[in-house]
Amino acid sequence: MTQFSCCGRGRRLAAASMLLMAAMSGSLVAAEPPSPLTSQALVDQVLRANASIAAYTAHQRARSAEARSADALDDPRLSYAIAPKSVGDPSVDTGHIVGISQTLPWPGKRALRRRQAEALVDAARHGLHARRRELAFEARSAYADWAYLGAALRINQGQQEQLRTLVAVAEQRYAAGSGTQQEPLAAQVRLMRLREAQWQLEAQREAVRGRINALRQAPMGHALPDAAGIPVRTQTPELSRLMAAAERNHPALSVLDARARSADSQQSLRDLARRPDVTLSANHVGTLPREPYRTQVGVALSLPLGQDKYDAATASARAQADALRAERADLAHRLRADVRSAYARWRAAERARQLYADTLQSLAGQSRDAALALYSRGRGDVQAVIDAETEWLAVHTGHLRSQRDAFQTLAELALLTGGALDAQLIPEARP
């Protein structure tokens, strides 16, 4: 029995020695926690991985390829005909006709086709830019939610520790006869409510994690580092500058401008459709009896008859251009309203953030400390401590919420201004 114990101790000592040697040799290295996630890092991940960027890029390549051949001439036509009965007849030459022809469009048509195609290339390019801006906004907005919920959970857990201590103190006072049974019960009720709030926060955080992983094309349950924090910007460009930047740089306006230019070129093409195209031809007519007359050259003109169809086509193209310009004007008005609204919401959120940071957090902390000090000396009421703790939590959560709201409205302003003012709006932002 003693031998068995000695052997067991020997094995344990040997194992401990091996672990110590491994640790000293560096073979056992604790895994470092992942670096905190920043808003710009998330934007970069989303722009690299999101499949819609590849789709928009492919669409732009397709438009560019179409533009390269937009002004190309139609393929020449080669024709051949034969008189079947002349084949094998020794009394006549074999009757056949060989011809080639090329259609030349009316001057100006090819240039207009190329101009129309290049406008569509511009529309695709601005569409890609618009999609990148939308994804950056979605990533920043989701990041703010991720950071807010992570910080709110940490505060909630700290509050639960405070309440557990309060429950223990209240139970001790009740057992000693210096408190009532209601005091530990009230503290336990508040603790349970905090646990319920924790579960709600965890559910919301899981939903945000899924949203972020969808944006960066990762599995829904993929691990996500904690947020580094919500960046703070205390000043922004003036409202007039923001509105001017939105009207000048918003990619959706640029898309409509490019599409309107394409529609203008289409209208000009419809007008030129009334002008005839020219077809040049050269033929060898083997059915003619004399050799000098068998080689022939010719010209043919299309006859644009029936002006009503050309008038209708021109009117249709003009209406499309008018519709696009009206749509642009409407969007410009809505952008101005959106910028004004986002700016007002940012000012309200930033003022609230400063109020929480400069005044309310300090007052709530002093109130909580005073209530705890009074209760620890055997005076005061446990409900006063619970109320002070509840108010402290509300103030700190409100501070986090105001930070989140301010950052999300800045992200919205960055979206509306098309990236021109990102450096003045978003801390960490890169083009």
C-alpha positions in Angstrom: 0.0 0.0 0.0 2.9 2.3 0.9 4.7 1.3 -2.3 1.6 2.2 -4.3 1.4 5.6 -2.7 5.1 6.3 -3.2 4.7 5.3 -6.9 1.7 7.7 -7.2 3.6 10.5 -5.7 6.6 9.7 -8.0 4.4 9.9 -11.0 2.9 13.2 -9.9 6.3 14.7 -9.2 7.5 13.6 -12.6 4.5 15.1 -14.3 4.9 18.3 -12.4 8.6 18.4 -13.3 7.8 17.9 -17.0 5.2 20.7 -16.9 7.7 23.0 -15.2 10.4 22.2 -17.8 7.9 22.7 -20.6 6.9 26.0 -19.2 10.5 27.1 -18.7 11.4 26.0 -22.3 8.4 28.1 -23.6 6.6 25.1 -25.1 3.5 26.0 -23.1 2.5 29.5 -24.1 -0.9 30.9 -23.0 -2.9 32.0 -26.0 -3.0 35.8 -26.2 -6.5 37.3 -26.3 -7.5 38.6 -29.7 -6.9 42.3 -30.4 -9.9 44.5 -29.8 -12.0 45.2 -32.9 -12.0 48.8 -34.2 -14.7 50.3 -36.4 -12.2 50.8 -39.3 -10.9 47.2 -39.0 -14.5 46.0 -39.4 -15.1 48.3 -42.4 -12.0 46.9 -44.0 -13.1 43.3 -43.4 -16.5 43.9 -44.8 -15.2 45.6 -48.0 -12.8 42.8 -48.6 -15.2 39.9 -48.1 -18.7 41.1 -49.0 -19.8 39.3 -52.2 -21.8 42.3 -53.4 -18.6 44.2 -54.0 -17.5 41.5 -56.4 -20.9 41.6 -58.1 -20.8 45.3 -58.6 -17.2 45.1 -59.8 -18.1 42.4 -62.4 -21.0 44.6 -63.6 -18.6 47.5 -64.1 -16.2 45.3 -66.1 -19.1 44.1 -68.2 -20.1 47.7 -69.0 -16.5 48.6 -69.8 -16.2 45.7 -72.2 -19.4 46.8 -73.9 -18.1 50.3 -74.2 -14.9 49.2 -76.0 -17.0 47.8 -78.9 -19.9 50.3 -78.8 -18.7 52.2 -81.9 -17.6 49.3 -83.9 -18.8 48.8 -87.4 -21.2 46.0 -88.2 -19.5 42.9 -89.6 -19.1 42.9 -93.4 -21.5 40.4 -95.2 -20.2 37.8 -97.6 -22.7 36.3 -100.0 -22.6 33.6 -102.6 -25.2 32.4 -105.1 -25.1 29.8 -107.8 -27.4 28.8 -110.8 -27.9 25.1 -110.2 -28.8 24.2 -113.8 -25.5 25.7 -115.0 -23.5 23.2 -113.1 -22.2 20.4 -115.4 -23.7 22.1 -118.5 -20.9 22.1 -121.2 -22.6 24.8 -123.2 -22.5 27.6 -120.5 -20.1 28.7 -117.8 -21.1 27.8 -114.3 -23.4 30.6 -113.1 -22.5 32.0 -109.7 -22.4 35.4 -107.9 -19.9 36.3 -105.1 -20.4 39.5 -103.1 -19.2 41.4 -100.1 -20.8 44.4 -98.5 -20.2 46.8 -95.6 -22.8 49.0 -93.9 -21.5 52.5 -92.8 -23.8 54.3 -90.3 -24.7 57.9 -90.8 -21.9 60.2 -89.4 -22.2 60.8 -85.7 -24.1 57.6 -84.9 -21.0 55.6 -83.8 -19.7 58.5 -81.6 -23.1 58.7 -79.9 -23.2 54.9 -79.3 -19.8 55.1 -77.6 -20.8 58.1 -75.6 -23.9 56.3 -74.4 -21.9 53.2 -73.4 -19.3 55.3 -71.6 -22.1 57.0 -69.6 -23.3 53.5 -68.5 -19.7 52.7 -67.5 -19.8 55.8 -65.3 -23.1 54.7 -63.8 -21.7 51.3 -63.0 -18.6 52.9 -61.4 -20.6 55.2 -59.2 -22.9 52.3 -58.4 -19.9 50.4 -57.1 -18.9 53.4 -55.0 -22.4 53.7 -53.6 -22.4 50.0 -52.6 -19.0 50.5 -50.8 -20.4 53.5 -48.9 -23.5 51.6 -47.9 -21.5 48.6 -46.6 -19.2 51.0 -44.7 -22.2 52.6 -43.1 -23.8 49.2 -42.2 -20.5 48.0 -40.7 -20.0 51.2 -38.6 -23.6 51.1 -37.4 -23.3 47.4 -36.4 -19.9 48.1 -34.8 -21.5 50.8 -32.6 -24.2 48.3 -31.5 -21.6 45.6 -30.8 -19.5 48.0 -28.7 -22.5 49.4 -26.8 -23.9 45.9 -26.0 -20.5 44.6 -24.8 -20.0 47.6 -22.5 -23.6 47.4 -21.2 -23.1 43.7 -20.4 -19.9 44.5 -18.4 -21.7 47.2 -16.4 -24.6 44.8 -15.8 -22.3 42.1 -14.5 -20.6 44.7 -12.2 -24.0 45.7 -10.9 -24.9 42.1 -10.2 -21.7 41.8 -8.1 -22.8 44.9 -6.2 -26.3 43.4 -5.6 -24.9 40.1 -4.4 -22.9 41.9 -1.8 -25.9 43.9 -0.8 -28.0 40.8 -0.5 -25.4 39.3 1.8 -25.2 42.4 4.0 -29.0 42.6 4.2 -29.2 38.9 5.2 -26.6 39.5 7.9 -28.5 42.5 9.2 -31.7 40.5 9.2 -30.1 37.6 11.0 -28.6 40.0 13.6 -32.0 41.5 14.2 -31.1 45.0 13.0 -32.9 44.7 9.6 -36.2 43.5 8.2 -36.9 40.4 6.1 -38.0 42.7 3.3 -34.5 44.1 2.8 -32.7 41.0 1.4 -35.9 40.1 -0.5 -35.9 43.5 -2.3 -32.2 43.2 -3.1 -32.8 39.7 -4.5 -35.7 40.9 -6.7 -33.4 43.6 -8.1 -30.7 41.0 -8.7 -33.1 38.8 -10.6 -34.2 41.8 -12.8 -30.5 42.4 -13.6 -30.1 38.8 -14.7 -33.2 39.2 -17.0 -31.6 42.4 -18.4 -28.4 40.5 -19.0 -30.2 37.8 -21.0 -31.8 40.4 -23.1 -28.5 42.1 -23.8 -26.9 38.8 -24.6 -29.7 38.0 -27.1 -29.3 41.4 -28.8 -25.5 41.0 -28.9 -25.9 37.6 -30.6 -28.2 39.2 -33.2 -25.6 41.9 -33.9 -22.8 39.3 -34.2 -24.9 37.5 -36.8 -25.4 40.8 -38.6 -21.7 41.6 -38.6 -20.8 38.1 -39.7 -23.3 38.3 -42.6 -21.7 41.6 -43.7 -18.2 40.0 -43.7 -19.5 36.7 -45.2 -18.5 34.7 -42.2 -20.4 31.8 -40.5 -23.2 33.2 -38.3 -21.6 31.7 -35.1 -18.1 32.9 -35.9 -16.3 34.4 -32.9 -16.0 38.2 -32.9 -13.5 40.1 -30.7 -14.8 42.7 -28.3 -15.0 46.2 -29.5 -12.1 48.6 -28.8 -14.7 51.3 -27.9 -16.9 53.8 -29.6 -14.9 56.6 -31.2 -16.0 60.1 -30.1 -16.1 63.2 -32.4 -17.1 66.4 -30.6 -17.2 68.6 -33.6 -18.4 68.2 -37.2 -18.3 70.5 -40.3 -21.1 73.1 -40.4 -24.5 72.0 -41.7 -24.2 74.1 -44.9 -21.0 72.3 -45.7 -22.5 68.9 -45.1 -25.4 69.7 -47.3 -23.2 71.0 -50.1 -21.0 67.9 -49.9 -24.1 65.6 -50.1 -25.3 67.3 -53.3 -21.8 67.2 -54.8 -20.6 63.8 -53.8 -23.5 61.4 -53.1 -22.9 58.5 -55.5 -26.6 57.9 -56.1 -26.8 61.4 -57.6 -23.8 60.6 -59.8 -25.5 57.4 -61.0 -28.6 59.3 -62.0 -26.4 62.0 -63.8 -24.6 59.2 -65.8 -27.9 57.5 -66.7 -29.3 60.9 -67.8 -26.3 61.4 -70.1 -26.9 57.9 -71.5 -30.5 58.8 -72.1 -29.5 62.0 -73.9 -27.2 60.1 -76.2 -30.0 57.6 -76.8 -32.3 60.5 -77.8 -29.7 61.9 -80.2 -29.4 58.4 -81.7 -33.1 58.2 -82.2 -33.0 61.5 -84.0 -30.2 60.3 -86.3 -32.2 57.1 -87.0 -34.0 59.2 -89.6 -30.8 59.6 -91.5 -30.0 56.7 -93.9 -27.2 54.3 -93.4 -25.0 53.6 -96.4 -24.0 50.1 -97.6 -21.1 49.6 -99.9 -20.9 46.4 -101.9 -18.6 44.6 -104.4 -19.8 41.6 -106.4 -18.5 39.2 -109.0 -21.5 38.3 -111.1 -20.5 35.1 -112.9 -23.8 34.8 -114.7 -23.0 37.7 -117.1 -21.8 36.7 -120.5 -18.9 39.0 -120.8 -15.9 39.0 -118.4 -15.4 42.9 -118.2 -18.9 43.3 -116.8 -18.8 40.6 -114.2 -17.0 42.7 -111.5 -19.5 45.3 -110.0 -19.5 47.8 -107.2 -22.5 49.4 -105.7 -24.1 51.5 -102.9 -27.3 51.1 -101.1 -29.2 53.5 -98.7 -31.7 52.6 -96.0 -35.0 54.4 -96.5 -36.3 55.6 -93.1 -40.0 55.7 -94.0 -42.9 56.1 -91.6 -41.8 59.1 -89.5 -44.3 58.3 -86.7 -42.2 55.4 -85.4 -39.1 57.7 -85.3 -41.1 60.4 -83.6 -42.3 57.9 -81.0 -38.8 56.6 -80.4 -37.4 60.1 -79.9 -40.2 61.1 -77.5 -39.6 57.9 -75.5 -35.9 58.6 -75.1 -36.6 62.3 -74.2 -39.1 61.2 -71.6 -36.6 58.8 -70.0 -34.0 61.6 -69.8 -36.6 63.9 -68.2 -37.7 61.2 -65.7 -34.1 60.6 -64.6 -33.5 64.4 -64.1 -36.7 64.7 -62.1 -35.7 61.7 -60.0 -32.3 63.3 -59.4 -33.9 66.6 -58.3 -36.2 64.7 -55.9 -33.3 62.7 -54.5 -31.3 65.9 -54.0 -34.2 67.5 -51.9 -34.5 64.3 -49.8 -30.7 64.2 -49.2 -30.8 67.8 -47.9 -33.6 66.8 -45.5 -31.7 63.6 -44.5 -28.5 65.6 -43.8 -30.4 68.1 -41.7 -32.2 65.3 -39.7 -29.0 63.4 -39.1 -27.1 66.5 -38.1 -29.9 67.4 -35.6 -29.8 63.9 -34.1 -26.0 64.0 -33.8 -26.2 67.3 -31.9 -28.8 65.9 -29.5 -26.8 62.7 -28.9 -23.5 64.6 -28.5 -25.1 67.0 -26.0 -26.5 64.1 -24.1 -23.1 62.3 -24.1 -21.4 65.4 -22.7 -24.1 65.9 -20.1 -23.6 62.3 -18.9 -19.8 62.5 -19.0 -19.5 66.0 -17.3 -22.3 65.9 -14.8 -24.7 62.9 -14.5 -22.1 60.2 -14.0 -20.5 62.0 -11.2 -23.8 62.8 -9.5 -25.0 59.3 -9.8 -21.8 57.9 -8.4 -21.9 60.3 -5.4 -25.6 59.4 -4.7 -24.7 55.7 -4.8 -21.7 56.1 -2.6 -23.7 58.1 -0.1 -26.5 55.5 0.1 -24.0 52.7 0.5 -22.1 54.5 3.2 -25.3 55.3 5.1 -26.5 51.7 4.9 -23.1 50.2 5.9 -23.3 52.2 9.1 -26.6 50.6 10.0 -28.7 53.6 9.0 -30.8 54.3 5.9 -33.0 51.9 3.9 -32.0 49.2 1.5 -34.5 50.5 -1.0 -32.5 53.7 -1.1 -29.4 51.8 -2.0 -31.3 49.8 -4.7 -32.7 53.1 -6.1 -29.2 54.7 -6.2 -27.8 51.6 -7.9 -30.6 51.5 -10.4 -30.1 55.2 -11.2 -26.3 54.7 -11.5 -26.9 51.9 -14.0 -29.4 54.0 -16.0 -26.9 56.9 -16.2 -24.0 54.8 -17.3 -26.1 52.9 -19.8 -27.5 56.2 -21.1 -24.0 57.5 -21.5 -23.1 54.4 -23.6 -26.3 54.8 -25.6 -25.6 58.4 -26.4 -22.1 57.5 -27.6 -23.6 54.8 -29.8 -26.2 57.2 -31.2 -23.7 59.9 -31.9 -21.4 57.6 -33.7 -24.2 56.1 -35.8 -25.5 59.5 -36.9 -21.9 60.4 -37.8 -21.7 57.2 -39.9 -25.0 58.3 -41.6 -23.6 61.7 -42.3 -20.5 60.1 -43.8 -22.8 58.0 -46.0 -24.9 61.0 -47.1 -21.8 63.1 -48.0 -20.3 60.4 -50.2 -17.0 60.0 -48.3 -15.9 63.6 -49.0 -15.8 64.5 -45.3 -15.0 61.2 -43.7 -11.9 62.5 -42.1 -13.9 65.2 -40.4 -16.7 62.9 -39.3 -15.4 59.5 -38.5 -12.3 58.9 -36.2 -10.1 56.2 -37.7 -11.7 56.6 -41.1 -9.7 55.8 -44.2 -10.8 56.3 -47.8 
